[in-house]
């Protein structure tokens, strides 16, 4: 357990939830029908909306070997981003990224493509962003080794062969979501002169220990949160004591 709590918080939580929920579901201990995404149960006024399905849809893997492979790929690329990527240098940045791409996946894959689960799409989003950060890094994919820039295509191709074109299309929404995040936070502000509106709220930073002056360990060093500017600089402070004047003498006395 000590090792578990040292892992990147967002990735470890999603990975652990995916393993537990999927294993219990396929062992028929819990009913996965209560966890999959069903739009009619979420977007409804006829009963209390089951909004948890927006989240639990990311906790269900495919059957058989996928119970191990899906969480493995998710953790491998998610933890690589959460630990090392310069995109997520401040506490809570990776959580905001995950929430953004997850929301887009739920709407596009779940509402428009009628997908029930979203874990493969989220894994592809992580893999795409990882490949953007490390395009020439060598990655191993089963028995193959190639540049990371080809990783998203390899994942989609594998899904198309092992499952179906519809499953690959639903998975591809993760790539679209991750590219949209990259466009809005990096490409448009850097090359188009636009403004990045996707920022991490101060409340979220505090959730991840991002108080003023705190440091976050990164793979390439430390990220330090800015200190509060409410206090005046130390040089401008006074002791509060009244000035002491001498008796006063004329020059030469």
Backbone torsions as a table, in degrees:
resi	resn	phi	psi	omega
1	UNK	NA	-33.7	178.1
2	UNK	-61.1	-39.7	178.8
3	UNK	-66.1	-40.0	-178.8
4	UNK	-58.6	-43.4	-176.0
5	UNK	-74.3	-10.6	175.8
6	UNK	-88.8	-8.1	-179.5
7	UNK	-76.5	159.2	179.1
8	UNK	-55.8	128.3	-167.3
9	UNK	-63.0	-44.3	-177.1
10	UNK	-68.8	-48.5	-177.6
11	UNK	-65.3	-41.4	-178.2
12	UNK	-65.8	-35.6	-178.9
13	UNK	-67.0	-47.3	-179.6
14	UNK	-66.0	-42.3	-179.8
15	UNK	-63.2	-46.8	179.8
16	UNK	-63.1	-42.1	179.2
17	UNK	-63.6	-39.6	179.8
18	UNK	-64.7	-41.5	179.5
19	UNK	-66.1	-47.1	-175.3
20	UNK	-68.0	-50.6	-177.0
21	UNK	-63.6	-44.9	-178.1
22	UNK	-66.6	-43.7	-179.7
23	UNK	-63.0	-44.0	178.7
24	UNK	-66.9	-35.9	-179.7
25	UNK	-68.6	-47.5	-178.5
26	UNK	-73.9	-15.7	173.0
27	UNK	-88.9	1.9	177.6
28	UNK	64.4	29.3	174.8
29	UNK	-87.3	-35.6	174.1
30	UNK	-123.8	161.8	-179.8
31	UNK	-96.8	112.1	-178.2
32	UNK	-68.1	-16.1	177.1
33	UNK	-62.9	-21.8	178.0
34	UNK	-82.7	-5.7	-175.4
35	UNK	-116.0	-24.3	-177.6
36	UNK	-70.3	162.0	-178.3
37	UNK	-84.8	120.3	175.4
38	UNK	-128.0	108.3	-174.2
39	UNK	-54.7	-37.0	-177.6
40	UNK	-64.0	-23.3	179.0
41	UNK	-92.1	-16.6	-178.0
42	UNK	-96.4	-51.6	-177.6
43	UNK	-99.1	80.7	-176.1
44	UNK	-147.9	153.1	172.8
45	UNK	-117.0	-0.3	-178.6
46	UNK	-80.1	-17.9	178.6
47	UNK	-154.2	176.9	178.0
48	UNK	-64.9	122.1	-178.6
49	UNK	-60.0	133.2	179.6
50	UNK	-90.0	72.3	-171.5
51	UNK	-68.6	-17.9	-179.5
52	UNK	-63.4	-21.5	-179.7
53	UNK	-65.0	-22.5	175.2
54	UNK	-63.7	-27.5	-179.4
55	UNK	-98.5	-47.1	-174.7
56	UNK	-67.4	-18.0	174.6
57	UNK	-61.8	-19.4	178.0
58	UNK	-88.9	-0.1	-175.1
59	UNK	-106.9	13.1	-175.3
60	UNK	-119.9	122.8	178.4
61	UNK	-92.8	178.8	170.0
62	UNK	-78.7	178.6	-176.3
63	UNK	-83.7	173.7	173.1
64	UNK	57.4	-126.6	-175.3
65	UNK	-63.2	-22.7	-178.2
66	UNK	-65.0	-21.9	177.1
67	UNK	-61.0	-30.4	177.1
68	UNK	-93.9	-39.7	-173.6
69	UNK	-72.0	-42.9	-178.3
70	UNK	-60.4	-50.3	176.8
71	UNK	-64.0	-32.1	179.6
72	UNK	-62.8	-50.7	179.4
73	UNK	-63.9	-40.2	178.6
74	UNK	-58.8	-48.5	-177.8
75	UNK	-69.3	-38.9	-176.5
76	UNK	-59.5	-48.1	-176.0
77	UNK	-87.6	-32.2	177.2
78	UNK	-66.8	-45.5	-179.9
79	UNK	-67.9	-32.7	176.6
80	UNK	-61.3	-39.6	177.4
81	UNK	-71.5	-46.7	-174.6
82	UNK	-65.1	-30.0	-178.7
83	UNK	-89.3	-37.5	-165.0
84	UNK	-116.5	-23.4	-171.2
85	UNK	-69.7	133.5	176.3
86	UNK	-71.6	-14.2	176.8
87	UNK	-64.4	-31.8	-172.7
88	UNK	-115.8	58.5	-173.6
89	UNK	-80.3	-21.2	-178.2
90	UNK	-102.3	150.7	177.6
91	UNK	-57.0	131.8	178.4
92	UNK	91.7	-11.1	-178.8
93	UNK	-61.2	-43.2	-177.7
94	UNK	-69.1	-31.8	175.8
95	UNK	-64.1	-44.1	178.6
96	UNK	-63.6	-42.0	176.7
97	UNK	-59.5	-47.1	-179.6
98	UNK	-63.7	-41.3	178.3
99	UNK	-63.9	-38.8	180.0
100	UNK	-66.0	-54.4	-177.0
101	UNK	-67.3	-33.8	178.1
102	UNK	-64.3	-40.8	178.8
103	UNK	-64.4	-42.7	-179.8
104	UNK	-65.8	-40.6	178.9
105	UNK	-63.2	-44.2	-178.4
106	UNK	-61.4	-39.7	-179.5
107	UNK	-72.3	-50.1	-174.2
108	UNK	-73.2	-50.9	-177.3
109	UNK	-76.9	-41.9	-175.6
110	UNK	-78.6	-47.4	-174.2
111	UNK	-82.4	-43.7	-174.8
112	UNK	-91.6	-32.0	-178.1
113	UNK	-104.6	-0.1	175.9
114	UNK	60.6	33.3	174.8
115	UNK	-78.5	144.2	-178.3
116	UNK	-95.7	-26.6	-179.1
117	UNK	-129.8	154.5	-171.1
118	UNK	-126.3	1.7	-175.0
119	UNK	-60.2	-44.3	177.9
120	UNK	-60.2	-36.5	179.4
121	UNK	-67.7	-40.2	178.4
122	UNK	-66.2	-40.0	176.8
123	UNK	-60.7	-41.4	179.0
124	UNK	-66.4	-37.0	176.8
125	UNK	-61.1	-46.4	176.8
126	UNK	-60.0	-44.9	-177.7
127	UNK	-63.9	-38.3	-179.8
128	UNK	-65.8	-47.2	179.5
129	UNK	-65.2	-38.7	175.9
130	UNK	-60.3	-43.1	179.5
131	UNK	-66.9	-33.9	177.0
132	UNK	-65.2	-36.9	-179.8
133	UNK	-78.5	-29.4	-173.8
134	UNK	-132.6	62.1	-172.1
135	UNK	-63.2	-30.4	-176.4
136	UNK	-103.6	1.5	177.9
137	UNK	-68.9	138.1	-179.9
138	UNK	-78.6	129.8	177.6
139	UNK	-122.9	149.2	178.2
140	UNK	-103.2	129.8	-179.1
141	UNK	-129.7	96.2	-171.9
142	UNK	59.6	-111.7	-177.6
143	UNK	-100.9	2.0	-177.3
144	UNK	-103.6	148.9	174.8
145	UNK	-129.5	128.9	-177.2
146	UNK	-155.9	174.8	178.7
147	UNK	-66.4	145.5	-176.8
148	UNK	-62.9	-22.7	-178.4
149	UNK	-64.2	-19.0	178.3
150	UNK	-93.9	-1.7	-174.6
151	UNK	-61.5	-47.7	179.9
152	UNK	-57.2	-41.4	178.9
153	UNK	-65.0	-37.0	178.8
154	UNK	-64.6	-40.2	179.4
155	UNK	-66.2	-41.9	178.8
156	UNK	-66.1	-42.7	179.7
157	UNK	-62.2	-41.0	179.2
158	UNK	-63.4	-42.9	178.5
159	UNK	-63.5	-39.3	-179.7
160	UNK	-64.7	-38.2	-179.0
161	UNK	-74.3	-46.1	-173.2
162	UNK	-81.5	-23.9	-177.6
163	UNK	-122.6	-91.7	-178.1
164	UNK	-163.3	170.0	177.1
165	UNK	-67.6	-34.1	178.3
166	UNK	-64.9	-40.7	178.1
167	UNK	-65.3	-39.2	178.2
168	UNK	-66.2	-36.7	178.7
169	UNK	-66.0	-42.1	177.1
170	UNK	-64.5	-38.0	178.0
171	UNK	-65.9	-35.5	-177.7
172	UNK	-64.4	-16.9	176.4
173	UNK	-63.1	-26.4	176.1
174	UNK	-65.5	-39.2	177.1
175	UNK	-64.9	-43.6	179.5
176	UNK	-62.2	-43.4	-179.5
177	UNK	-63.2	-44.1	-179.6
178	UNK	-67.2	-37.6	178.2
179	UNK	-67.7	-38.1	177.2
180	UNK	-62.3	-42.2	176.8
181	UNK	-60.9	-44.0	179.7
182	UNK	-63.0	-39.9	-179.8
183	UNK	-65.9	-44.9	-174.9
184	UNK	-74.3	-29.4	-175.4
185	UNK	-101.4	-20.0	-176.5
186	UNK	-127.1	-55.6	-172.7
187	UNK	-66.5	-52.3	-177.1
188	UNK	-65.5	-46.8	177.8
189	UNK	-65.3	-35.4	-174.9
190	UNK	-79.9	-45.9	-172.7
191	UNK	-106.9	-16.7	-178.3
192	UNK	-108.3	-2.6	179.7
193	UNK	72.5	16.2	-179.6
194	UNK	-84.5	-175.4	-179.1
195	UNK	-112.2	137.6	175.8
196	UNK	-86.2	111.1	-179.3
197	UNK	-94.9	-6.1	-179.5
198	UNK	-92.9	91.2	-179.7
199	UNK	-119.6	163.5	-179.0
200	UNK	-90.2	118.5	179.1
201	UNK	-62.1	153.2	-179.8
202	UNK	-60.7	-34.0	179.0
203	UNK	-62.7	-43.4	179.2
204	UNK	-65.5	-38.8	177.8
205	UNK	-60.6	-39.2	179.0
206	UNK	-67.4	-32.6	176.4
207	UNK	-57.3	-34.0	-176.5
208	UNK	-104.2	23.2	174.8
209	UNK	75.6	29.1	-176.9
210	UNK	-95.0	52.3	175.5
211	UNK	-72.2	164.5	-179.7
212	UNK	-57.4	129.9	176.3
213	UNK	83.5	-0.8	-180.0
214	UNK	-80.6	156.4	179.2
215	UNK	-113.6	146.4	176.0
216	UNK	-120.2	125.2	-179.7
217	UNK	-68.5	133.8	176.9
218	UNK	-125.0	167.3	177.3
219	UNK	-67.1	-21.2	-178.1
220	UNK	-113.1	8.2	179.8
221	UNK	146.7	-138.3	-178.6
222	UNK	-129.2	146.0	171.8
223	UNK	-110.1	126.9	-176.6
224	UNK	-114.8	127.9	178.8
225	UNK	-71.5	147.7	-178.5
226	UNK	-67.8	145.1	177.4
227	UNK	-80.0	157.1	179.6
228	UNK	-67.4	143.2	178.8
229	UNK	-103.2	13.9	-176.3
230	UNK	-70.2	-32.7	-177.8
231	UNK	-88.2	144.6	175.3
232	UNK	-71.4	156.9	178.4
233	UNK	-60.9	154.8	-174.4
234	UNK	-60.2	-31.5	-176.6
235	UNK	-67.5	-20.3	-176.9
236	UNK	-91.1	-3.1	-178.7
237	UNK	-80.2	153.7	175.1
238	UNK	-117.3	164.6	-179.4
239	UNK	-81.1	-15.9	-178.2
240	UNK	89.0	-6.5	-179.1
241	UNK	-81.4	146.9	179.0
242	UNK	-71.5	145.4	-179.9
243	UNK	-64.8	142.8	-178.9
244	UNK	-101.6	123.1	-179.6
245	UNK	-107.1	147.5	177.5
246	UNK	-79.2	178.5	-178.1
247	UNK	-69.6	-19.4	178.8
248	UNK	83.9	111.5	178.7
249	UNK	-135.0	149.5	176.1
250	UNK	-75.8	151.7	179.2
251	UNK	-61.2	126.6	179.0
252	UNK	99.0	-10.4	179.5
253	UNK	-82.8	NA	NA
